[in-house]
Amino acid sequence: MSKVKAIPLQIITANRLGDGRVVFLTETGWSQRIDKALVLGSKAETETALARAQADAAANEVVEPYAVDVRLERGRPEPLRLRERIRLTGPTTGNSLAEAGPGERAA
């Protein structure tokens, strides 16, 4: 008996062309709020959503849309990868990293 690999839930993210903000594909467009993101549960849904996002990229609304693996935490999509959690909370600039010791992150 072979194991069927579960496909993770996904959302589509990109950067808005006008101001560079991180945005998430919704039922009706794009939002800066991840809790409004369209959560996709199958490969077919993800492919359809990516095609829609690519059309928005071709229309110069967003740049570089791609799928992000997420899990639902209290009904809200939470990215699985650190890179995406960082994109969600904003850039890591300023003195926050300088204040941390070797191998640590400042709080």
Buried (B, 14 or more C-beta within 10 A) or exposed (E): EEEEEEEBBBBBBBBBBEEEEBBBBBEEEBBEEBEBBBBBEEEEBBEEBBEBBBEBBEEEBBEEBEBBBBEEEEEBBBBBEEEBEEBBEEEEEEEEEEEEEEEEEEE
